[in-house]
Each structure stands twice: as C-alpha cells, then as structure tokens.
Amino acid sequence: MHRSLKVGFISPYDHAFHGGVTSHINKLADKFRDWGHDVKIVAPCSSLQGITDPDFIPMGRPVPIPSGGSIARVSFSVWLRPFIKTVLQEQKFDVIHLHEPFAGFVPIGVLSLVNSVDAVTIGTFHTYRGTKLWGMGGNKLAMPLFRRLHGKIAVSNPAYQFINTHFPSDYNIIPNGINVDDFASADPFPELMDGKTNLLFLGRLEKRKGLKYALEAYSKLRWDWPDLRLVVVGAGKPDDDSFRIMSEHNLTDVVFAGNVSDYDVARYFKSAHIFCSPATGKESFGIVLLEAMAAGVPVVATEIEGYASVVDHGLNGLLVPPKDAEQLADAIASLLRDPELRARLSSNGSLRADEFRWDRVAGRVMDYYHQFLDEPKTALSQSLSS
C-alpha cells in the first residue's frame, strides 16, 4: 500500500468545457481521492458555474484556438506566473502531474518554476499529430523545460510515436481509463427503445469526427432497413457537407441530442444497437470505442492508428478505411444482417473494455509515481538541473 500523497494535476484546457483530457484528469483525481490521496486540479476556467470540486484551483481564463482539427481552449496569459509560483509554494505537492505539458501557459509556467519546489514532475502526452510547431523548431526551444520532467507517460502507442519523434526519451505507455460499470449498468432511454434499431454517433461535431460519413452511410442503409434510426450526440452543429447530405437524401429519423452530461452519454450508449465512429484521423486513443464496448454495443470504426490500438478487427469490432462511406455502410449492414456477429463483437468488446478499468489504470500511474518518489533526492535534483 502506497503512502498518502499530495498530487497536483496541471491541465492546459478550460476546465468548464468537456473534453477527453479534462475527463481523464477528473476521473484519475476521483480514483486517487478514493484511495486517500490529496489531489488538487489546476487549470484555466471560463466559468465556475457547475464546477463543484472544492479542490479545483482556477488559473486564468482560456481562449479558443484551432488545434489539430479541433478547438483547444487554453490560456496564454504570462501574467499568471506569480500566481502559479504562489500556488506551488503553498500547496507543497509531492507529485506535480502535467497533462499536455506544452499546451498553453499554465503547464509551461509550472514547468518553468518547478526548480523552486521539491516535487516529482510527471508529464502525460495525450495527442497524436497535434501542433506543427515541433517540426518548425519549437521542440528545441521547449527541450530545457522537457528535461524538467522526471517521468513521461503517453496514453497510446500512436501518442508515443508522435511525441518521441520530437522529444526522444523513455516513455511509459499508460492508457486512458473508463468507468466500466457506469456504462454496463446505465438505463436506456425509454423513448429510444421503441422497436427501431439505433445507430449511434457520439462525438463533437467537428469535421475530423466524420459525421458526414455516418450520414452518407445511413442514407445508403435506410431503404433496406426502414426501421433504422441515426442518433447523433455531441456538442456543436453539423458542417455544411452534413447539412447538404441530409437535404439531398431527405434524411428522416436523424435525432440530434446535442451536448449531454456524462450520465446521459452512458444512457445513449446503452440505448444503441450499433455504435459508429467514422473519425478521419488525429485520434491518439479510442476511449469512445471502449465506452461503447463497456455498454455492450458492437462497434464499427475507422482504421486509424488511435482506434486500431483498441479494436481487433473481427474480434471485438469492425474497422473500415477512413473517409469511405460505402465500406462504412457495408460494415454496418453486416451487423444488421447478422445478430450472432453483433452478439460476438459485443461479448468480446465487454472483455476488452474491462482491461481499462480506472482501478487498473490509476494503479499503474501511482506505481509510476513511486518509481521516482523512491529514488534518492540527489538523483532527483540532478534530473532537474540537467
């Protein structure tokens, strides 16, 4: 049993806005607190409304910027430096765990000041093919700060391959986790359990998530399966191509649920008969696929590196080429025709999801902390000064 630690999670992203990294941090913090550790979360925040965590420390206001086909909400305020220094000195963290250490000023500001405190510093790299700055020499400018990290984590092999190209080092690959039981035991929406077959798309309505390919596939399927319904869950609005496809094919039975709570996300998964994720790329991991698997839903997804690290084609899901609505439709049709295939993928998917329970993932992270906490202090100081 590890001793109780004081851990500071440092996030670059708007804590008021739902996203993969923010969710990861919240769930990891919850698990550590369950185990008796003192955890603070430090992040920029656009609004404190709805944030109930008493151990959250807001750090500046974020601004939206384009990043990797998405929108990142980060802070670039250098005026935060004195506040960051005060927080580090007052909190006296045993471990400072930075997520995306170079995305925005908050983690960069923390890294620039870690020499003033006695803490182990860990960095987790979540993204795959994100910023172009590293290829333009930004990695050389950031290298002195990178060397202040005692430990480095990548959430998947694709994430490792990307970051190791620009910052070569030893990385521990520790994946994202999921609350398996939340999805397995969720209650479906009664209004969706009306005898129709629910094809679910869940993700932010950004081009790289591939909604237009789900709509194209649905337009090809609905004549042979008139009881098929497409349910779209996620923040944002459809792009012009998606609106065009819906208009040209006069698509009906497409339900747009918008942005929903984590609780309702699990309910939408539990209401689905098939989950479809036609993302076009830049996914470092397939957390949304694992959530579907945990709910017992057979998965059809694109064969991109982040997804292929989660799905074994034909065993626990089906993979199709990205940007190919025809093959996407064919894969969905194979599941519609074959209940036994759906059942087999569902059963194997549940086993796959079980490997990513937060208990297991958080335990690996905590064990990794102790690889450095248990080192002599002299070794730590040498690492910080290198």
C-alpha positions as CSV (number, residue, x, y, z in Angstrom):
1,M,0.0,0.0,0.0
2,H,1.4,3.4,-1.0
3,R,1.6,6.2,1.5
4,S,-0.8,9.2,1.1
5,L,0.4,11.8,-1.4
6,K,-0.4,15.3,-2.3
7,V,-0.8,15.4,-6.1
8,G,-1.3,18.4,-8.3
9,F,-2.8,17.8,-11.7
10,I,-2.0,20.6,-14.1
11,S,-4.2,21.0,-17.2
12,P,-3.9,23.5,-20.0
13,Y,-7.5,23.2,-21.0
14,D,-10.7,25.0,-20.0
15,H,-12.0,23.0,-17.0
16,A,-15.5,24.2,-17.7
17,F,-15.5,22.6,-21.1
18,H,-16.0,18.8,-21.5
19,G,-13.1,17.2,-23.3
20,G,-11.0,14.0,-23.3
21,V,-8.1,15.3,-21.3
22,T,-10.3,17.1,-18.7
23,S,-12.4,13.9,-18.2
24,H,-9.2,11.9,-17.8
25,I,-7.9,14.2,-15.1
26,N,-11.2,14.3,-13.2
27,K,-11.6,10.5,-13.2
28,L,-8.0,10.0,-12.2
29,A,-8.4,12.5,-9.4
30,D,-11.5,10.8,-8.2
31,K,-9.8,7.4,-8.0
32,F,-6.8,8.8,-6.2
33,R,-9.1,10.6,-3.7
34,D,-10.9,7.3,-3.1
35,W,-7.5,5.8,-2.1
36,G,-6.9,8.6,0.4
37,H,-4.6,10.9,-1.6
38,D,-5.0,14.7,-1.5
39,V,-5.5,15.9,-5.1
40,K,-5.7,19.5,-6.5
41,I,-6.6,20.3,-10.1
42,V,-5.1,23.5,-11.5
43,A,-6.4,24.7,-14.9
44,P,-7.8,27.7,-16.7
45,C,-11.5,28.1,-16.4
46,S,-14.1,30.1,-18.4
47,S,-16.9,29.7,-15.8
48,L,-17.1,28.2,-12.3
49,Q,-20.8,27.5,-12.7
50,G,-21.3,23.8,-12.4
51,I,-17.9,23.0,-11.0
52,T,-18.4,21.5,-7.6
53,D,-14.9,20.3,-6.9
54,P,-13.7,22.1,-3.7
55,D,-10.1,21.2,-4.6
56,F,-10.1,22.9,-8.0
57,I,-7.8,25.9,-8.4
58,P,-8.8,28.1,-11.4
59,M,-5.8,29.6,-13.2
60,G,-6.7,32.3,-15.7
61,R,-9.3,32.5,-18.5
62,P,-8.8,30.4,-21.7
63,V,-9.1,31.5,-25.3
64,P,-10.2,29.2,-28.1
65,I,-7.6,28.4,-30.8
66,P,-7.6,25.9,-33.7
67,S,-5.5,22.8,-33.0
68,G,-5.3,19.5,-34.8
69,G,-8.7,19.9,-36.5
70,S,-10.3,20.8,-33.2
71,I,-10.6,23.8,-30.9
72,A,-8.3,24.0,-27.9
73,R,-9.3,26.3,-25.1
74,V,-6.1,27.3,-23.3
75,S,-4.6,30.3,-21.5
76,F,-1.6,32.2,-22.9
77,S,-1.5,34.8,-20.0
78,V,2.1,35.2,-18.9
79,W,0.7,37.3,-16.0
80,L,-0.2,34.1,-14.3
81,R,3.4,33.4,-13.4
82,P,3.3,35.0,-9.9
83,F,0.0,33.2,-9.1
84,I,1.4,29.9,-10.3
85,K,4.5,30.4,-8.1
86,T,2.3,31.1,-5.0
87,V,0.2,28.0,-5.6
88,L,3.2,25.7,-5.9
89,Q,4.9,27.1,-2.8
90,E,1.7,26.9,-0.7
91,Q,0.5,23.5,-1.8
92,K,3.8,21.7,-1.4
93,F,2.9,18.9,-3.8
94,D,4.7,15.6,-3.6
95,V,3.9,15.0,-7.3
96,I,3.2,17.6,-10.0
97,H,1.5,15.8,-12.9
98,L,1.3,17.9,-16.0
99,H,-1.1,16.9,-18.8
100,E,0.0,18.1,-22.2
101,P,2.9,20.0,-20.7
102,F,3.4,22.4,-23.6
103,A,-0.2,23.3,-24.5
104,G,-0.7,26.8,-23.2
105,F,0.9,28.8,-20.5
106,V,-0.4,27.1,-17.3
107,P,1.7,23.9,-17.7
108,I,4.6,25.8,-19.2
109,G,4.5,28.3,-16.3
110,V,4.5,25.4,-13.8
111,L,7.5,23.7,-15.5
112,S,9.4,27.0,-15.5
113,L,9.0,27.1,-11.7
114,V,9.5,23.5,-10.6
115,N,13.1,24.2,-9.5
116,S,11.7,26.2,-6.7
117,V,9.8,23.3,-5.1
118,D,10.6,19.8,-4.0
119,A,8.3,17.6,-6.1
120,V,8.4,14.8,-8.6
121,T,7.3,16.0,-12.0
122,I,5.4,13.8,-14.4
123,G,4.1,14.7,-17.9
124,T,1.3,12.9,-19.8
125,F,1.1,13.3,-23.5
126,H,-2.3,12.7,-24.9
127,T,-2.3,13.9,-28.5
128,Y,-1.3,12.4,-31.8
129,R,-0.2,14.6,-34.7
130,G,-1.2,17.8,-32.9
131,T,0.8,21.0,-33.3
132,K,3.1,21.7,-36.2
133,L,5.4,23.8,-34.0
134,W,7.6,20.9,-33.0
135,G,8.5,20.4,-36.7
136,M,9.4,24.1,-37.0
137,G,12.0,24.1,-34.3
138,G,9.6,24.6,-31.3
139,N,10.9,21.3,-29.8
140,K,14.4,22.8,-29.4
141,L,13.0,25.8,-27.6
142,A,10.9,23.6,-25.3
143,M,13.7,21.0,-24.6
144,P,15.0,22.7,-21.4
145,L,11.6,22.5,-19.9
146,F,11.1,18.9,-21.1
147,R,14.2,17.9,-19.2
148,R,12.5,19.0,-16.0
149,L,10.1,16.1,-16.3
150,H,11.2,13.1,-14.2
151,G,8.7,10.8,-15.8
152,K,6.9,10.8,-19.1
153,I,3.6,9.0,-20.0
154,A,2.0,8.5,-23.4
155,V,-1.6,7.4,-23.5
156,S,-1.1,5.1,-26.5
157,N,1.5,3.8,-28.9
158,P,0.4,6.4,-31.6
159,A,0.8,9.2,-29.0
160,Y,4.2,7.8,-28.0
161,Q,5.4,7.6,-31.6
162,F,4.4,11.2,-32.2
163,I,5.9,12.8,-29.1
164,N,9.0,10.6,-29.1
165,T,9.8,11.9,-32.6
166,H,10.1,15.4,-31.3
167,F,11.2,14.7,-27.7
168,P,13.1,11.4,-27.6
169,S,13.1,9.8,-24.2
170,D,11.8,6.9,-22.2
171,Y,8.0,6.9,-22.0
172,N,5.6,4.7,-20.1
173,I,2.5,3.9,-22.1
174,I,-0.4,4.0,-19.7
175,P,-3.8,4.3,-21.5
176,N,-6.9,6.2,-20.6
177,G,-9.3,4.5,-18.3
178,I,-13.1,4.2,-18.2
179,N,-15.7,3.7,-15.5
180,V,-16.8,0.3,-17.0
181,D,-19.7,-0.2,-14.5
182,D,-21.3,3.2,-15.3
183,F,-21.8,2.1,-18.9
184,A,-22.6,-1.5,-18.3
185,S,-25.4,-0.6,-15.8
186,A,-26.8,2.5,-17.5
187,D,-30.5,2.7,-18.1
188,P,-31.5,3.2,-21.8
189,F,-33.9,6.0,-22.8
190,P,-37.4,4.5,-23.0
191,E,-38.3,6.7,-26.0
192,L,-35.4,5.1,-28.0
193,M,-36.5,1.6,-27.1
194,D,-39.5,1.6,-29.4
195,G,-38.6,-1.3,-31.7
196,K,-36.4,0.7,-34.0
197,T,-32.7,0.0,-34.5
198,N,-30.5,2.8,-33.1
199,L,-27.2,3.6,-34.9
200,L,-25.3,5.9,-32.6
201,F,-22.7,8.6,-33.5
202,L,-21.2,10.3,-30.4
203,G,-18.5,13.0,-30.6
204,R,-18.0,16.7,-31.0
205,L,-19.5,17.8,-34.4
206,E,-16.1,18.6,-35.9
207,K,-15.0,17.6,-39.4
208,R,-12.4,15.2,-38.2
209,K,-15.0,13.2,-36.3
210,G,-16.6,12.2,-39.6
211,L,-20.3,12.9,-39.1
212,K,-20.8,13.4,-42.8
213,Y,-19.6,9.8,-43.5
214,A,-22.1,8.5,-40.9
215,L,-24.9,10.4,-42.6
216,E,-23.8,9.1,-46.1
217,A,-23.7,5.6,-44.8
218,Y,-27.1,6.0,-43.2
219,S,-28.6,7.3,-46.4
220,K,-27.4,4.1,-48.1
221,L,-28.9,1.8,-45.4
222,R,-32.2,3.3,-44.6
223,W,-34.1,1.9,-47.7
224,D,-33.2,-1.7,-46.8
225,W,-33.7,-1.1,-43.1
226,P,-36.6,1.4,-42.8
227,D,-36.6,1.0,-39.0
228,L,-33.0,2.2,-38.7
229,R,-32.6,5.5,-36.8
230,L,-29.4,7.6,-36.5
231,V,-28.8,9.2,-33.1
232,V,-26.2,12.0,-33.1
233,V,-24.8,13.0,-29.7
234,G,-22.2,15.8,-29.3
235,A,-21.5,19.5,-28.9
236,G,-21.5,21.8,-31.9
237,K,-23.5,21.9,-35.1
238,P,-23.3,19.9,-38.4
239,D,-20.9,21.3,-41.0
240,D,-22.1,22.3,-44.5
241,D,-21.4,18.9,-46.0
242,S,-23.6,17.2,-43.4
243,F,-26.5,19.6,-44.0
244,R,-26.1,19.1,-47.7
245,I,-26.3,15.3,-47.3
246,M,-29.4,15.5,-45.1
247,S,-31.1,17.8,-47.6
248,E,-30.2,15.8,-50.8
249,H,-31.3,12.5,-49.3
250,N,-34.2,13.9,-47.4
251,L,-33.0,12.1,-44.3
252,T,-35.5,11.5,-41.6
253,D,-35.2,9.7,-38.3
254,V,-31.9,11.5,-37.5
255,V,-32.0,12.6,-33.9
256,F,-29.6,15.4,-32.8
257,A,-29.3,15.2,-29.0
258,G,-26.6,18.0,-28.7
259,N,-24.2,18.1,-25.8
260,V,-25.2,15.9,-22.9
261,S,-23.9,15.0,-19.4
262,D,-21.6,12.1,-18.7
263,Y,-24.6,10.3,-17.1
264,D,-26.7,10.7,-20.3
265,V,-23.7,9.7,-22.5
266,A,-23.8,6.3,-20.8
267,R,-27.6,6.1,-21.3
268,Y,-27.2,6.8,-25.1
269,F,-24.6,4.1,-25.4
270,K,-27.0,1.7,-23.6
271,S,-29.8,2.7,-25.9
272,A,-27.7,2.0,-29.0
273,H,-27.7,-1.3,-31.1
274,I,-24.6,-0.3,-33.2
275,F,-22.0,2.4,-32.5
276,C,-20.4,4.1,-35.5
277,S,-17.3,6.2,-35.2
278,P,-16.0,7.3,-38.6
279,A,-13.3,9.7,-37.4
280,T,-10.8,10.7,-40.1
281,G,-7.6,10.8,-38.0
282,K,-5.6,12.5,-35.2
283,E,-7.1,10.3,-32.6
284,S,-4.5,9.2,-30.1
285,F,-6.8,6.7,-28.4
286,G,-10.2,5.1,-28.8
287,I,-11.8,5.9,-25.4
288,V,-15.2,6.4,-27.0
289,L,-14.9,2.9,-28.5
290,L,-14.2,1.4,-25.1
291,E,-17.2,3.2,-23.6
292,A,-19.4,1.6,-26.3
293,M,-17.8,-1.8,-25.6
294,A,-18.4,-1.4,-21.9
295,A,-22.1,-0.7,-22.6
296,G,-22.2,-3.9,-24.7
297,V,-22.6,-2.2,-28.1
298,P,-20.9,-3.6,-31.2
299,V,-18.5,-1.1,-32.7
300,V,-17.8,0.0,-36.3
301,A,-14.9,2.4,-36.6
302,T,-12.3,3.7,-39.0
303,E,-8.9,2.0,-39.2
304,I,-6.9,5.0,-37.9
305,E,-4.0,4.4,-35.6
306,G,-5.6,5.5,-32.4
307,Y,-8.6,3.3,-33.0
308,A,-6.7,0.3,-34.3
309,S,-4.8,0.2,-31.0
310,V,-8.1,-0.6,-29.2
311,V,-10.1,-2.6,-31.8
312,D,-9.0,-6.0,-33.2
313,H,-10.9,-6.2,-36.4
314,G,-13.4,-9.1,-36.5
315,L,-12.8,-9.9,-32.8
316,N,-14.2,-7.0,-30.8
317,G,-15.3,-4.6,-33.5
318,L,-15.1,-3.9,-37.2
319,L,-12.7,-1.5,-38.8
320,V,-13.1,0.3,-42.2
321,P,-11.0,2.7,-44.2
322,P,-11.4,6.3,-43.2
323,K,-13.5,8.6,-45.5
324,D,-15.2,5.7,-47.1
325,A,-19.0,5.9,-46.6
326,E,-19.5,2.8,-48.9
327,Q,-17.5,0.5,-46.8
328,L,-18.8,2.0,-43.6
329,A,-22.3,1.2,-44.8
330,D,-21.3,-2.3,-45.7
331,A,-19.9,-3.0,-42.3
332,I,-23.0,-1.6,-40.5
333,A,-25.1,-3.7,-42.9
334,S,-23.2,-6.9,-41.9
335,L,-24.1,-6.3,-38.3
336,L,-27.8,-5.5,-39.2
337,R,-28.0,-8.8,-41.1
338,D,-26.2,-11.0,-38.5
339,P,-27.4,-11.0,-34.9
340,E,-24.8,-13.6,-34.0
341,L,-22.0,-11.3,-35.2
342,R,-23.4,-8.5,-33.2
343,A,-23.5,-10.7,-30.1
344,R,-20.0,-12.0,-30.5
345,L,-18.5,-8.5,-31.0
346,S,-20.5,-7.3,-28.0
347,S,-19.2,-10.0,-25.8
348,N,-15.6,-9.7,-26.8
349,G,-15.9,-5.9,-26.6
350,S,-17.0,-6.1,-23.0
351,L,-13.9,-8.2,-22.2
352,R,-11.7,-5.6,-23.9
353,A,-13.2,-2.7,-22.1
354,D,-12.7,-4.4,-18.7
355,E,-8.9,-4.1,-19.3
356,F,-9.2,-0.4,-19.0
357,R,-11.0,0.0,-15.6
358,W,-9.8,3.0,-13.7
359,D,-8.7,0.9,-10.8
360,R,-6.1,-0.7,-13.1
361,V,-5.1,2.5,-14.9
362,A,-4.8,4.6,-11.8
363,G,-2.8,1.9,-10.1
364,R,-0.3,1.9,-12.9
365,V,0.0,5.7,-12.7
366,M,0.5,5.6,-8.9
367,D,3.2,2.9,-9.3
368,Y,4.9,5.0,-11.8
369,Y,5.0,8.0,-9.4
370,H,6.7,5.8,-6.9
371,Q,9.5,4.8,-9.3
372,F,10.7,8.4,-8.8
373,L,9.5,9.2,-5.3
374,D,11.5,6.2,-4.1
375,E,14.7,7.5,-5.7
376,P,17.4,9.3,-3.6
377,K,16.9,13.0,-3.5
378,T,20.2,13.6,-5.1
379,A,19.1,11.8,-8.3
380,L,16.0,13.9,-8.5
381,S,18.0,17.2,-8.2
382,Q,20.4,16.1,-10.9
383,S,17.5,15.4,-13.2
384,L,16.0,18.8,-12.6
385,S,19.3,20.6,-13.3
386,S,20.1,18.7,-16.5
